[in-house]
Amino acid sequence: MLKDEPLINISGASKTAAEALDFLLRETPDIILLDISLPDMSGLDLCEKIRLTHQHVKIIGLTSTNEAGIITGLLQRGGNGYLLKNMERAELLVAIETVLKGKVYLSASANEKVLEQFQYANVKDGHLPLLTRREKEILQLLMDGLNGPQIAEKLFLSPLTVETHRKNLFKKFNATSVQGLLKMARDNKLVQ
C-alpha cells in the first residue's frame, strides 16, 4: 500500500518481534506499523519494549480485532494509533500523517469501541476500574471456572486475545492471581 508513495521510504519489514528488535538496534524509523498478532510475542508487549528504547518513534497498531481492551492496551503501552487491517490506503496515509504531527489516530470503528467501553462501564463510588463489555464477559467466565482456552473457544476469540484481556484485568484490579481478581470482582458485585 505504501511502496509507491513518493514521500514514504520503507526502511524495513520484520515477521517476528525478535527480528523487529534486532532491526531497531541498527535503524530508527520515524514510524512503525506494528501487527498486534505476532508469532513470538504479543504486539502489545513489543510496543512497550520499543517505547522503552525509542521514545520518539511513532507506533501504529494494526490488527483484525476491534477490541476496546486491545486498543486501550496499545495506547497505555505507548502506541500512537490503531487501525484495522482492512483499512483503505487513504486511511493509512491519514493515520501516518496524524501521528507524525504528534496526535493519536484511531480508526472510526476503534474509536466507537473505546467510547463503548465508557458507555458500558460499571463504576461505583468512582473507585472501580472501567471494564469493557468483553472484560466483563471474561471475568464472568473466569468466575464460572473456565480457563483461557475454554473462554477463547466459547467467545470465538484467539487465546492471545483472551490472555491480553486477562492481563488487562489483572492490571486494572492490581491483582496477582485469578483468585484475588475474582474476590475483588465478587466484593464489588461485578460478577454473580
Summary of the structure (lengths in Angstrom):
residues: 192
radius of gyration: 17.8
end to end distance: 47.9
largest distance: 57.5
contacts: 548
relative contact order: 0.10
helix: 51%
strand: 10%
